[in-house]
Amino acid sequence: MPVARPVKGPDGSRPRFSSDQIGFLERAAAEYGDIFRFRLFGMPVIVLNNPDHIHQVLVGNRHKYDKEVLLYKLVRPVLRNGLITNPGGELYMRQRRMMQPAFRPAVVARFADGMTDETNSMLDRWRDRYRPGQVADLSAEFSELTLHIVTRTLFSAQVGETARRFAEAFTETNDILGRFFRFPFPPLSVPTPAHRRLRRAIRRMDDCVSAFIERSSTPANAADSAGPDAGTGKPGHGIDLLHLLMNAVDEEDGGGMDFEQLHHEVLNIVVGAYETTTNAMAWAFQVLAERPDIEARLHEEIDTVLDGRPPGMDDLRRTPYARRVVEETLRMYSPAWQFMRRAREEDVLGGHRIPAGSNIYINSYILHRRPEYWEDPDVFDPDRFTPERSKDRNRHAYMPFGAGERICIGQHFALVELQLVLLAIAQRHRFTLPPGQPPVRPQPLTTLHPGGGVHLEVRPRSGAAGGTPPAHDGDGGEGQDGRPGPAADPRSAS
């Protein structure tokens, strides 16, 4: 049996990683290939770029790895011991068993009409908010839309002051943590002005989540869970996700969640559903504005299938091109763009020795652009997800939601939401690039943001359902050599 080799990699790399995270990883992957190491704040980190190695860590040898690493220790003060940050073990498996039924496809389907209703309500507001061709801040619009959808499906409520306070506190928390992750000194325990603001923001988030849970625990709201609108996510009615979690029972021990654990899981769901979906929506429409050829194909499919009516759950299987647009958006701009694990015991990956205690880093942004698995990886091409072109691809080369027993519990929810929102908005509007707008670059924070946000010209589609004919029109935005701008020259924000 050959002796396992040590992992090689660039030296003196922390400053380059901190100042240009994506660029550093791309250059190192091009030089070292499947596996390399670098030092981050004196800590050795092993980066995996081979899908089979990643599958071994997340699935095949998952018992040898846990989440006791910097990335999750960093956000654990915010998310506590919810599914995202729980290091693993029996507590994680118990929570997963109890929560999984709430995210089954049959349950998610009951929220589809609510997702479409909230999207069309946003589009109705656009009639008064934007003239044809006026520039809209879509990052802000989608942030508000996602908040409406999360509030409706999780709490059966309309967005109110509590939800807005939560969004403001979360935005501040994410900004501080994103900057701290690039340079995690001094420790969060040191009361710097930024760290004091972080603690205040976390307290505000906690207060909002507690208020939501207490509201749903009142007898009147509990009684709504048996009404005729049960399961629809209609405000004031239904078995929303929170009620499902409050009544969840572990099939092995017969117990449920105490208030503290319920609080942690609700916080994890809101953060996971709010931040990542907002960014994915913004990326999708940025690319459509850059690629009018793709937008035209999407419109053709929508007009043929929907014939002027709002999209519903049954339309998802009838609109395969829209699904591929979503999948390609998540390939190029996965909001959950990085994962970490700790090797609890020694392992061997691709002939390389992985010592116990090693920090393993997996970056889907880099994995999803490796030319060994993706032809023309910097080109936005939804048709790469047709069955014919997908059949020979390594199935582990695509992982926007992670993999294995810790794959995102809300994967199906997110895909349904993204496709319905895409269908509803593209049915009524098209988007063009403002003249002279610079390319939008990825901004790697705790999630992958469009740097500076997405700002596009909004143009109602003539004769579209619910839309009004545009007063004036203009040319569609041109792509750059058929390539979306954000992928042409990726960089990190400093």
Secondary structure, 3 states (H helix, E strand, C coil): CCCCECCCCCCCCHHHHHHCHHHHHHHHHHHHCCEEEEEECCEEEEEECCHHHHHHHHHHCHHHEECCCHHHHHHHHHHCCCCCCCCCCHHHHHHHHHHHHHHCHHHHHCCHHHHHHHHHHHHHHHHHHCCCCCEEEHHHHHHHHHHHHHHHHHHCCCCCHHHHHHHHHHHHHHHHHHHHHHCCCCCCCCCCHHHHHHHHHHHHHHHHHHHHHHHHHCHHHHHHCCCCCCCCCCCCCCCCHHHHHHCCCCCCCCCCCCHHHHHHHHHHHHHHHHHHHHHHHHHHHHHHHHCHHHHHHHHHHHHHHHCCCCCCHHHCCCCHHHHHHHHHHHHHCCCCCEEEEEECCCEEECCEEECCCCEEEEEHHHHCCCCCCCCCCCCCCHHHHCHHHHCCCCHHHCCCCCCHHHCCCCHHHHHHHHHHHHHHHHHHEEEECCCCCCCCCEEECCCEEECCCCEEEEEECCCCCCCCCCCCCCCCCCCECCECHHHHCCCCCC
